[in-house]
Amino acid sequence: MFGGPKVKLTKDLFERVKKYSALAGYSSVDEFVVHALEKELGGLEDSASEEEIKKKLQGLGYIS
């Protein structure tokens, strides 16, 4: 499941993810990150149009 491409995180972000993934009961940082990305993408995939997706991403601060 986790043998795919790698993603680089800053040391600070990795430490934060490590802390909260353990507190939330995930077995690994990878498991937490995969779950978080699947959840975020699920919300975007439910959008009806590309324009709606852009508005959601802007609201989340991902794009300006």
Sequence and secondary structure as in RCSB ss.txt:
>XXXX:A:sequence
MFGGPKVKLTKDLFERVKKYSALAGYSSVDEFVVHALEKELGGLEDSASEEEIKKKLQGLGYIS
>XXXX:A:secstr
   S      HHHHHHHHHHHHHTT SSHHHHHHHHHHHHHHHHHT SSHHHHHHHHHHTTS  
